[in-house]
């Protein structure tokens, strides 16, 4: 039971730093997705997905 109390979904433990990264990624997608150039549009999406994934599942301390 202690395992469920210390970890969140998929075995993660979310922190304030991770929430900041997710919010910044959402802002990046929101500002670049309507760009007329495809490289900016999809580049913003790729960067946001990679940074969000790393922030949630990588353990960098």
Long-range contacts (C-beta under 8 A, 24 or more apart in sequence): 10-57, 12-56, 12-57, 14-56, 17-55, 18-55, 18-56, 21-51, 21-52, 21-55, 22-52, 22-55, 22-56, 24-51, 25-49, 25-51, 25-52
